[in-house]
Amino acid sequence: MTTDSALPKGSQFLYKAGFSLLNGQIYVFGGVQDYQKIAIINECNIVETARKLNNAFDVEFGSLLTVPETTDKVVLCQGYSKKCESFNGVESVTIADTRNAHNSACMGLNQGQATIIAGHDSTNGTVETFELSGWQFVAPHPAGNLGEHSCASIPNGIITIGGERDDDITDTDGNTKLVYLYRNAQWSVVGAMKNHNEHATIITFSDFFIVFGGNDGHTSVERVEWDGNNVTSTEVINAHQSNCFNPIVFETAPDQCQDFCSDDFCYDLGIAD
């Protein structure tokens, strides 16, 4: 699904919107068109709900994650501020502020708890896990103030790929292609991508994950073979033409939709005539 690139970005329904799977449905949050909207991807359509976020949210600066609990919820943090909230499918509730700002960070699950990782303007790669007592510091990311990177939760850990450091810190392509693993309260480098990515989306499977590139021309689709502890190989398998922040990607049944456009978005199977 894409929004009409001919429209002003402020009118594009999905531009800079975040997404997360909650109770078997894909929810879409915020974005430039309406920073507080909550919508649902329902088969071939996007249905906007009457509910609203408490805080403005866009995925260029903010990060979000579904946390499995007795009642599953999505945790969203603004990034450029310390404000956070949670949404359980019915209502959005303000939760504790993070201790640092995490501008253009990402989130993963650490022992079942939301964990926000690094970001521009963080303090030397600050990482925080949400506990009953609020956000608590854990081991910082070894790349420092990494931002625009991507996270994925895996069994007993979190991986991060891509991203870039603040402009005033020397950086190279090499260290932003690295794959980092957080496990047992420690960080380690477990491999490298072929391409550098910013604002990418990762979808994981048991023995591989696929990285869909995001903004600023990082449009490759790369398959990464994974043995549970290390990257064993990588392969660029495709590319897309979009230039977007954290593409909305999810696993679904074989497609039953037809190409069409509504006022807010287009559905394109991507099959040539």
TORRO-191374 format. One record per residue (C-alpha): residue number from 1; x, y negated, z; residue in three letters. Coordinates in Angstrom, 2 decimals. Last residue first. Layout:
N
NODE resi       X       Y       Z resn
NODE  NUM       X       Y       Z  Ala
...
This chain:
273
NODE resi       X       Y       Z resn
NODE  273    0.07    6.21  -17.53  Asp
NODE  272    2.84    6.00  -14.91  Ala
NODE  271    2.11    7.20  -11.39  Ile
NODE  270    2.94    4.81   -8.52  Gly
NODE  269   -0.21    5.72   -6.61  Leu
NODE  268   -0.89    2.02   -6.15  Asp
NODE  267   -3.32    0.69   -3.54  Tyr
NODE  266   -3.44   -3.09   -3.55  Cys
NODE  265   -4.05   -5.45   -0.62  Phe
NODE  264   -6.15   -8.26    0.87  Asp
NODE  263   -8.76   -9.23   -1.73  Asp
NODE  262   -9.04   -5.63   -2.84  Ser
NODE  261   -6.95   -3.90   -5.50  Cys
NODE  260   -7.36   -0.43   -6.93  Phe
NODE  259   -5.47    2.73   -7.86  Asp
NODE  258   -7.36    5.87   -6.85  Gln
NODE  257   -7.18    7.71   -3.55  Cys
NODE  256   -7.09   11.45   -2.85  Gln
NODE  255   -3.39   11.67   -2.00  Asp
NODE  254   -2.11   14.94   -0.59  Pro
NODE  253   -2.29   14.86    3.24  Ala
NODE  252   -0.32   12.28    5.18  Thr
NODE  251    3.11   11.47    6.59  Glu
NODE  250    3.72    7.80    7.34  Phe
NODE  249    5.49    4.75    5.92  Val
NODE  248    4.62    1.06    6.38  Ile
NODE  247    7.76   -0.73    5.17  Pro
NODE  246    9.85   -2.39    7.92  Asn
NODE  245   10.16   -5.94    6.54  Phe
NODE  244    9.60   -6.19    2.82  Cys
NODE  243   11.31   -6.57   -0.52  Asn
NODE  242    9.47   -4.03   -2.64  Ser
NODE  241   10.85   -2.39   -5.76  Gln
NODE  240   11.45    1.04   -4.30  His
NODE  239   14.47    3.31   -4.54  Ala
NODE  238   14.90    7.07   -4.67  Asn
NODE  237   16.82   10.09   -3.43  Ile
NODE  236   20.02    8.55   -2.04  Val
NODE  235   21.72   11.49   -0.35  Glu
NODE  234   23.23   11.99    3.10  Thr
NODE  233   25.10   14.86    4.73  Ser
NODE  232   25.73   16.53    8.11  Thr
NODE  231   24.52   13.76   10.42  Val
NODE  230   25.16   14.92   13.97  Asn
NODE  229   23.48   16.35   17.07  Asn
NODE  228   20.20   17.92   16.01  Gly
NODE  227   21.60   19.31   12.77  Asp
NODE  226   20.53   16.32   10.64  Trp
NODE  225   20.40   15.89    6.87  Glu
NODE  224   19.78   12.26    5.90  Val
NODE  223   17.57   11.43    2.93  Arg
NODE  222   17.96    7.88    1.61  Glu
NODE  221   15.40    5.60   -0.01  Val
NODE  220   17.11    2.48   -1.36  Ser
NODE  219   15.54   -0.97   -1.20  Thr
NODE  218   17.97   -3.10    0.78  His
NODE  217   17.32   -6.15   -1.41  Gly
NODE  216   16.90   -8.61    1.43  Asp
NODE  215   14.36   -6.62    3.46  Asn
NODE  214   13.53   -2.96    3.89  Gly
NODE  213   15.06    0.39    2.99  Gly
NODE  212   13.11    3.59    3.51  Phe
NODE  211   15.19    6.03    5.60  Val
NODE  210   14.27    9.71    5.49  Ile
NODE  209   15.07   12.11    8.32  Phe
NODE  208   16.33   15.67    8.36  Phe
NODE  207   16.25   18.87   10.39  Asp
NODE  206   13.01   18.70   12.37  Ser
NODE  205   11.42   15.77   10.51  Phe
NODE  204   11.82   12.03   11.02  Thr
NODE  203   10.45    8.93    9.28  Ile
NODE  202   12.73    5.89    9.44  Ile
NODE  201   11.66    2.40    8.33  Thr
NODE  200   14.21   -0.21    7.27  Ala
NODE  199   14.50   -3.79    8.55  His
NODE  198   18.09   -4.01    7.24  Glu
NODE  197   19.94   -1.17    5.56  Asn
NODE  196   23.52   -0.48    4.47  His
NODE  195   23.89    2.37    2.03  Asn
NODE  194   25.60    5.77    2.12  Lys
NODE  193   24.63    6.23    5.75  Met
NODE  192   27.08    7.16    8.49  Ala
NODE  191   27.47    9.81   11.16  Gly
NODE  190   27.13   10.65   14.84  Val
NODE  189   28.55    7.57   16.58  Val
NODE  188   27.99    7.90   20.33  Ser
NODE  187   25.94    6.15   23.03  Trp
NODE  186   25.45    7.48   26.56  Gln
NODE  185   22.55    7.77   29.03  Ala
NODE  184   22.10   11.49   28.27  Asn
NODE  183   21.44   10.68   24.62  Arg
NODE  182   21.65    7.51   22.51  Tyr
NODE  181   22.80    8.34   18.98  Leu
NODE  180   24.32    5.86   16.52  Tyr
NODE  179   24.30    6.14   12.72  Val
NODE  178   26.86    3.87   11.08  Leu
NODE  177   26.14    1.89    7.95  Lys
NODE  176   26.47   -1.42    9.82  Thr
NODE  175   30.01   -0.55   10.90  Asn
NODE  174   31.19    0.03    7.36  Gly
NODE  173   29.66   -3.03    5.71  Asp
NODE  172   31.83   -5.24    7.87  Thr
NODE  171   31.12   -7.70   10.67  Asp
NODE  170   32.93  -10.55   12.42  Thr
NODE  169   30.61  -12.16   14.99  Ile
NODE  168   29.39  -15.71   14.41  Asp
NODE  167   26.59  -14.61   12.11  Asp
NODE  166   25.06  -12.33   14.70  Asp
NODE  165   25.38   -8.62   13.95  Arg
NODE  164   23.75   -6.67   11.17  Glu
NODE  163   21.37   -3.77   10.90  Gly
NODE  162   21.79   -0.17    9.80  Gly
NODE  161   20.80    2.94   11.71  Ile
NODE  160   19.73    3.71   15.25  Thr
NODE  159   19.04    7.13   16.75  Ile
NODE  158   17.18    7.82   20.00  Ile
NODE  157   17.44   10.86   22.26  Gly
NODE  156   16.22   14.05   23.88  Asn
NODE  155   14.30   15.27   20.83  Pro
NODE  154   14.28   12.42   18.28  Ile
NODE  153   12.93    8.86   18.50  Ser
NODE  152   13.77    6.62   15.56  Ala
NODE  151   15.28    3.14   15.54  Cys
NODE  150   16.03    0.61   12.81  Ser
NODE  149   18.48   -2.31   12.63  His
NODE  148   17.53   -5.93   11.96  Glu
NODE  147   19.78   -7.00   14.86  Gly
NODE  146   23.01   -5.83   16.47  Leu
NODE  145   24.21   -7.99   19.34  Asn
NODE  144   26.85   -5.49   20.45  Gly
NODE  143   27.68   -2.52   18.20  Ala
NODE  142   28.16   -0.28   21.27  Pro
NODE  141   24.47   -0.61   22.26  His
NODE  140   24.21   -1.32   25.98  Pro
NODE  139   23.81    1.50   28.55  Ala
NODE  138   20.58    1.06   30.54  Val
NODE  137   18.94   -2.10   31.88  Phe
NODE  136   15.51   -1.87   33.49  Gln
NODE  135   12.19   -3.27   32.25  Trp
NODE  134    9.44   -3.12   34.86  Gly
NODE  133    9.19   -1.33   38.21  Ser
NODE  132    7.09    1.48   36.74  Leu
NODE  131    9.71    1.83   34.00  Glu
NODE  130   10.29    0.23   30.58  Phe
NODE  129   13.81    0.92   29.30  Thr
NODE  128   16.18   -1.93   28.37  Glu
NODE  127   19.20   -2.09   26.04  Val
NODE  126   21.49   -5.16   25.91  Thr
NODE  125   23.76   -5.32   22.86  Gly
NODE  124   26.23   -7.87   24.21  Asn
NODE  123   23.54  -10.08   25.74  Thr
NODE  122   20.61  -10.11   23.32  Ser
NODE  121   20.40  -13.13   21.04  Asp
NODE  120   20.16  -10.95   17.94  His
NODE  119   18.80   -7.55   18.85  Gly
NODE  118   19.91   -4.76   21.23  Ala
NODE  117   17.57   -1.79   21.77  Ile
NODE  116   14.13   -1.76   23.35  Ile
NODE  115   13.23    1.46   25.17  Thr
NODE  114    9.64    2.63   25.66  Ala
NODE  113    9.53    5.59   28.04  Gln
NODE  112    9.26    9.33   27.31  Gly
NODE  111   12.75   10.12   28.54  Gln
NODE  110   14.07    7.33   26.30  Asn
NODE  109   11.63    6.70   23.45  Leu
NODE  108   12.65    4.30   20.69  Gly
NODE  107   12.35    0.58   19.96  Met
NODE  106   13.83   -1.94   17.52  Cys
NODE  105   15.48   -5.37   17.71  Ala
NODE  104   14.93   -8.43   15.53  Ser
NODE  103   15.23  -10.82   18.53  Asn
NODE  102   15.57   -8.95   21.81  His
NODE  101   15.15  -11.56   24.59  Ala
NODE  100   16.54  -10.44   27.93  Asn
NODE   99   14.84   -9.21   31.11  Arg
NODE   98   11.84   -7.94   29.17  Thr
NODE   97    8.55   -9.42   30.31  Asp
NODE   96    6.19   -7.20   32.27  Ala
NODE   95    2.92   -6.12   30.65  Ile
NODE   94    0.03   -8.08   29.09  Thr
NODE   93   -2.89   -5.82   28.19  Val
NODE   92   -4.45   -5.24   24.76  Ser
NODE   91   -7.79   -3.48   24.63  Glu
NODE   90   -9.50   -0.52   23.03  Val
NODE   89   -6.92    1.45   21.04  Gly
NODE   88   -4.48    1.56   23.95  Asn
NODE   87   -2.56   -1.68   23.29  Phe
NODE   86    0.43   -2.78   25.38  Ser
NODE   85    1.98   -6.21   25.84  Glu
NODE   84    5.39   -7.88   25.84  Cys
NODE   83    6.78  -11.42   26.19  Lys
NODE   82   10.56  -11.93   26.46  Lys
NODE   81   10.66  -14.41   23.56  Ser
NODE   80   12.19  -14.14   20.09  Tyr
NODE   79   11.56  -10.39   20.34  Gly
NODE   78    7.77  -10.45   20.58  Gln
NODE   77    7.46   -7.11   22.35  Cys
NODE   76    4.81   -4.49   21.48  Leu
NODE   75    4.04   -1.27   23.38  Val
NODE   74    1.48    0.99   21.69  Val
NODE   73   -0.52    3.21   23.99  Lys
NODE   72   -1.39    6.85   24.57  Asp
NODE   71   -3.72    7.59   27.47  Thr
NODE   70   -2.25   10.34   29.62  Thr
NODE   69    1.02    9.11   28.12  Glu
NODE   68    2.68    9.15   24.69  Pro
NODE   67    4.30    5.74   24.01  Val
NODE   66    3.74    4.31   20.53  Thr
NODE   65    6.42    1.78   19.58  Leu
NODE   64    6.79   -1.89   18.71  Leu
NODE   63    9.39   -4.49   17.79  Ser
NODE   62    9.34   -8.22   17.22  Gly
NODE   61   11.44  -10.60   15.11  Phe
NODE   60   10.75   -9.60   11.50  Glu
NODE   59    7.94   -7.36   12.76  Val
NODE   58    5.52  -10.16   13.48  Asp
NODE   57    3.56  -10.69   16.66  Phe
NODE   56    1.63  -13.53   18.30  Ala
NODE   55    0.55  -12.65   21.82  Asn
NODE   54   -2.67  -11.35   23.36  Asn
NODE   53   -3.34   -9.09   20.38  Leu
NODE   52   -6.82   -9.20   18.87  Lys
NODE   51   -9.82   -6.87   18.61  Arg
NODE   50  -12.55   -7.34   16.01  Ala
NODE   49  -10.95   -4.71   13.81  Thr
NODE   48   -9.57   -5.16   10.30  Glu
NODE   47  -10.11   -2.11    8.09  Val
NODE   46   -7.36   -1.21    5.64  Ile
NODE   45   -8.60    1.15    2.94  Asn
NODE   44   -7.69    4.35    1.14  Cys
NODE   43   -7.92    6.67    4.16  Glu
NODE   42   -8.51    4.30    7.07  Asn
NODE   41   -5.44    2.14    7.77  Ile
NODE   40   -6.52    0.33   10.94  Ile
NODE   39   -6.26   -3.39   11.74  Ala
NODE   38   -5.26   -5.53   14.73  Ile
NODE   37   -4.75   -9.24   14.08  Lys
NODE   36   -2.74  -11.53   16.37  Gln
NODE   35   -0.22  -13.08   13.96  Tyr
NODE   34   -2.82  -13.52   11.24  Asp
NODE   33   -1.50  -13.84    7.65  Gln
NODE   32    2.10  -13.93    8.96  Val
NODE   31    2.01  -10.46   10.47  Gly
NODE   30    0.08   -9.10   13.41  Gly
NODE   29   -0.46   -5.40   14.05  Phe
NODE   28   -1.37   -2.50   11.77  Val
NODE   27   -2.68    0.71   13.32  Tyr
NODE   26   -2.26    4.14   11.72  Ile
NODE   25   -4.71    6.57   13.28  Gln
NODE   24   -4.19    9.93   15.02  Gly
NODE   23   -4.59    8.54   18.53  Asn
NODE   22   -2.01    5.82   17.82  Leu
NODE   21    0.48    5.79   14.91  Leu
NODE   20    2.34    2.47   14.66  Ser
NODE   19    2.54   -0.51   12.33  Phe
NODE   18    4.09   -3.97   12.23  Gly
NODE   17    2.99   -6.82    9.97  Ala
NODE   16    5.70   -8.97    8.34  Lys
NODE   15    3.59   -9.38    5.18  Tyr
NODE   14    0.67   -6.93    5.36  Leu
NODE   13   -2.26   -9.27    4.62  Phe
NODE   12   -0.40  -11.59    2.26  Gln
NODE   11   -1.78  -15.13    2.67  Ser
NODE   10    1.23  -16.62    4.48  Gly
NODE    9    3.47  -15.05    1.86  Lys
NODE    8    1.81  -17.17   -0.84  Pro
NODE    7    0.07  -14.78   -3.22  Leu
NODE    6    1.90  -13.47   -6.28  Ala
NODE    5    3.36  -10.64   -4.18  Ser
NODE    4   -0.13   -9.13   -3.83  Asp
NODE    3    0.03   -6.98   -0.73  Thr
NODE    2    1.29   -3.44   -0.90  Thr
NODE    1    0.00    0.00    0.00  Met
